[in-house]
Amino acid sequence: MTARPVDNQRIQELYIQLNAIRKRIELLNLTAQDFSNDTDPDSLSAAYVDAVIVLFYRAIEEANELSYETKREYPNIPWDQIRGMRNAVAHAYFKLDLPTVWDTIEHDLSALREVCEQYAENHGLKLDPHAASSQLSLYDEVMGVEGTE
């Protein structure tokens, strides 16, 4: 089964974002309590939470945008729930249930990481968790802009 060529870029981007989430949580020493008790929007911990949520959004956006063919290769992933979470983050950001987001990050993103690794193995893709984000070149490719790397 051949995935759309753009899926290779989406998988790489997803992998980058998943690694970045984990790294930020480590570097910032965020705990479930820190993440979930963000009551002062002017606090430093609120900025940390926002940073992690941006990475989380980027990850679930990439997962959501994978082709139907690629999603079909991994039926154990709850793709509809990912789409629902993506919509909640995008459209109801100020109403997010932070404990649910934290729980998703801590317990569910590892399955997406495994998908990235399995996809890479099945499709001859070399994943690099430290690669520069390809968001702009991916956008250009999807939109048909010429002259990008």
C-alpha positions in Angstrom: 0.0 0.0 0.0 1.4 3.4 -1.0 0.7 6.4 1.1 0.5 9.9 -0.4 4.0 11.3 -0.7 3.1 14.1 1.7 2.5 11.5 4.4 6.2 11.0 4.7 6.6 14.7 5.6 3.6 14.5 7.9 5.0 11.5 9.7 8.4 13.2 10.1 6.7 16.4 11.4 4.5 14.4 13.8 7.6 12.6 15.1 9.4 16.0 15.6 6.5 17.4 17.5 6.0 14.3 19.7 9.7 14.5 20.7 9.5 18.2 21.3 6.5 17.8 23.6 8.4 15.2 25.7 11.5 17.3 25.7 9.7 20.5 26.8 8.0 18.7 29.7 11.3 17.3 30.8 13.2 20.6 30.5 10.4 22.6 32.3 9.9 19.9 34.9 6.2 20.1 34.3 4.0 17.8 36.4 0.3 17.0 36.0 -0.4 19.4 38.9 1.6 22.2 37.2 -0.2 21.6 33.9 -3.7 21.2 35.3 -3.7 24.0 37.9 -2.9 26.8 35.6 -5.1 29.5 37.2 -3.0 32.6 36.7 -2.7 33.5 33.0 0.2 35.8 33.8 2.3 33.1 35.5 5.4 31.5 34.0 3.7 28.1 34.4 0.9 29.4 32.1 3.4 30.2 29.5 4.9 26.7 29.8 1.5 25.1 29.5 0.7 27.2 26.4 4.1 26.2 24.8 3.3 22.5 25.3 -0.3 22.9 24.1 1.0 24.6 20.9 3.3 21.6 20.2 0.5 19.2 21.1 -1.8 21.0 18.6 0.8 20.8 15.9 1.2 17.0 16.5 -2.5 16.2 16.4 -2.9 18.4 13.4 -0.3 16.4 11.5 -1.9 13.1 12.7 -5.3 14.4 11.7 -4.1 15.3 8.2 -2.6 11.9 7.3 -4.2 10.3 4.3 -7.0 7.8 4.7 -4.7 5.1 3.3 -2.1 5.7 6.0 -4.7 5.9 8.7 -6.2 2.6 7.5 -2.7 1.0 8.0 -3.1 1.7 11.7 -6.6 0.8 12.7 -5.8 0.6 16.4 -5.4 4.4 16.6 -8.6 6.4 17.5 -8.4 8.7 14.5 -11.8 10.2 15.1 -10.9 11.0 18.7 -7.7 12.7 17.5 -9.8 14.8 15.1 -12.1 15.7 18.0 -9.2 16.7 20.2 -7.7 18.7 17.4 -11.0 20.6 17.0 -11.2 21.2 20.7 -7.7 22.6 20.9 -8.2 24.8 17.8 -11.7 26.1 18.5 -12.3 25.9 22.2 -8.8 26.7 23.5 -9.9 28.7 26.5 -12.3 25.9 27.5 -9.8 23.1 27.4 -9.9 20.5 30.1 -6.2 20.6 31.0 -6.2 17.4 33.0 -7.6 15.6 29.9 -4.9 17.2 27.7 -2.2 16.1 30.2 -3.6 12.6 30.4 -3.6 12.4 26.6 0.0 13.6 26.4 1.1 11.2 29.1 -0.8 8.1 28.1 -1.8 8.3 24.4 0.9 10.0 22.4 3.2 7.0 22.7 0.9 5.1 20.3 1.3 7.9 17.7 5.1 7.7 18.2 4.9 3.9 17.5 2.9 4.7 14.4 5.7 7.0 13.2 8.3 4.3 13.8 6.2 1.6 12.2 5.4 3.8 9.2 9.1 4.7 8.8 10.1 1.1 8.8 7.3 0.1 6.4 8.0 3.0 4.0 11.8 3.3 4.1 11.7 6.6 5.9 14.5 7.7 8.2 13.1 9.7 11.2 15.1 12.4 12.8 13.7 13.8 16.0 16.1 16.8 15.8 15.3 17.7 12.2 14.1 21.3 11.6 10.4 21.5 11.4 9.2 21.2 7.8 6.0 23.1 8.3 6.6 25.7 5.7 7.9 23.4 3.0 5.0 21.1 3.7 2.5 23.9 3.3 4.2 25.0 0.1 4.0 21.5 -1.3 0.4 21.0 -0.4 -0.5 24.4 -1.9 1.6 23.8 -5.0 4.1 26.6 -4.4 7.2 26.1 -6.5 10.8 26.8 -5.5 10.8 25.4 -2.0 13.2 22.7 -0.7 
